[in-house]
Amino acid sequence: MNRFYRFLLISTLLIGSAVFAAEAQKDEATENYTKWELPKAAKARFGKGGINALQFSPDGTQIAVGSSIGIWIYNLNTGKEIDLLPGRSQSIAFSPDGRFIASGGGKFSFRGGGLQLWETTTRQKVALTDGHRSASALHFSEDGKTLVTLEGWGDAIGKLDVETGEGDVKNIEDRSWKKITRRSSPEPYALAHNKFAIGVQVGKIELWDTTTGEKLSTLSGHGGPLPPIEDRLAIQEDNHDQPFFLPDEGVHVLILEFSPDGTKLASGSKDKTVRLWDTDTDEELAILQKHTGWINALAFSADGKRLASGSTDKTVNLWDTDTGELIATFTGHLNGIVALSFSPDGSTLASGSTDGTIKFWNTETGELLPISITEHTKWVKSVSFSEDNSALVSVAFNGILEFWDLNTWQKTGSQNAVHGDLLRGSTLSPDGKKLASVGAKATMFFEAGGSGATLSTQMTDRRVQLTEARTGRELATLDETDGIMDSGNSMAFSPDGKTVAFDSSGKICLWNTETENIINISLIDEENVPENPNNADGNGDFVFPPGMMPHHITPSISALVFSADGKKLISGNMGGKVQMWDTETGVALAPFLAGQDMEEAVKGGPGNFTVTYRDIISALAFSSNGTLLAVGGNQKIRLLGSSKQPRLKDGPRGATSLAFSPDDTVLLAGLRNGGIELFDLTTGEKIKTLKGHTATVETLVFSHDGKTLISTGQDGIILLWDWDEAVKN
């Protein structure tokens, strides 16, 4: 029997009756976790939020998953959900005796995170005194009586008495925004009993004293020259015997982790290396180099003898910290690794990925264990109802389609429709039966607690694929022979599900998927190409070669929407232009917004010029009766189509999604902070804000009967709202 499972069995038998009582309360509702901790007016939640952190309980019987919506607790015997402790969680720490679990919401506290402390047996939240902000790193004292927190942007240290909930916060003046006006992004943190570490600019790491708040030292290595091969404990195989240099600029440290005793620090970076440091002498102990992607997850075993590293290359490496030797490599995830955790006895390693799964590995044999946790998708792009409103289909950023039964609130299946690592663009047909998409191969980094992804490399698949959602079968494809080049930033299905609109290298394509007819709408207006884009050196005029300048100054399409009857298409671009098109002929109809003057937007000269966009169009929506068009941009939301329509009062900037209510009396705006604002169109007044997402709202869709609102977000969840309840004052 695996040591982990033996340990698990013994620990389970020894658990106190209070734990069993707490779990018993959830037994009956376990299958209905879709209804746990719902926001007001929501009927259900599909998906559990993207993974930010993993931590085994001290007795090894449970695992805590810090997600974008809270901490999920799982029973490791069954793999079932036990509880959800609400509130965005970026970091997790169990007290040594297992009595408490702490959650830190990270630096982005405005997105619903905060410092929280829970009793593990009763699942009751401990009341905390005022003064503690959202924590970016957590550490319990050895006796479990004190919780030490690194707060905000690493600019304060908090100490909390877990029994009383009282504590104090010491601000670190040299880490304040007054002293540091510009910070690296991302800026990772790690916390030990006497030190904390911060990844700063150009691959450097700072060590600070938790008691005095003074900086102790700066570690340098990431982004610099590698030492001679004989001095390396591990090297990348294709480096042969030649040392090489890594660029200083942009080689950020992405992850930091202290060993359990605090004597070692591990760091992972964009330079694809893991480095081990002695925290007493600041000596670089080893460079561990086998990954082919960025390293953004690290975990030490309890005895500190092994280190696990996870990468955007989708693999997990297991290292010996004394020798620097690679022990094993674990593969099987579809996307990059974001979190790692060892079981208390070190026999099992848990790996969490942006593909939404948590896998468990036997660290002795390297085999994948049968237990698995799912539905932690990082980013849900879009959804669509079935024609009878009984089912829902959703598509994630990585092309994973999931199917949900709205009568049982259960997932009924999934399908992988990806052709690459992510979907650069995608749209579901109104009946949810077809997916149109453009894929890309990319290295993606998701910062814990952040929103969206950072791409280091991206190679777009030069084809548009039409897929049968339920089976994943490819129905049709457009490729380079059809004139498809760089496509897919914006895509939309016509209301009848027959035509797909998408942008492609200076044009909009209207693809009738039944007749295979394609209408190409050129977006390049040769008369408006500036011949003198403010030459940087001021010596003469510069005329861009034919075919070059339009690709640089023709703003990309950023939003598309069909009218309810499908006869018109509205496009919005990065330059703020909004244009209507006839979908049968491709002829331009009346322009709604002219956008900015592109000659003024282009600054600089040949080989060194920039384009600055002031009001990118981020969302479009037509009213069902076709009389109003809502336009969301960086500056504001505009309502076009009627001079009598009142303007929105206190309308938000940067709406990421828009929708009209079924009766066209309310406008909904999804925001980057996760809120959904509702506006009364008869008065322009804001009715309320629906709060449930903790990251950018991607999609707002109503069921065909108008009774249910669906919202999806970059927090990885789908919320189903009772519209009658949601719209009540």
PyMOL commands that set and color helices and strands:
alter all, ss='L'
color gray80, all
select helices_A, chain A and resi 3-14+17-27+30-35+109-111+173-175+201-203+229-231+237-239+480-482+526-528+549-553+598-601+723-726
alter helices_A, ss='H'
color red, helices_A
select strands_A, chain A and resi 42-46+51-56+62-67+70-75+81-86+91-94+100-104+116-119+135-140+146-151+156-161+167-171+189-191+195-199+205-209+215-219+253-258+264-269+274-278+284-288+295-300+306-311+316-320+326-330+337-342+348-353+358-362+368-373+380-385+391-396+400-405+410-416+422-428+434-445+454-460+464-468+474-478+487-493+499-504+507-512+518-522+557-562+568-573+578-582+588-593+602-605+608-611+617-622+629-633+637-640+657-660+666-670+675-680+686-691+697-702+708-713+718-722
alter strands_A, ss='S'
color yellow, strands_A
deselect
rebuild
show_as cartoon
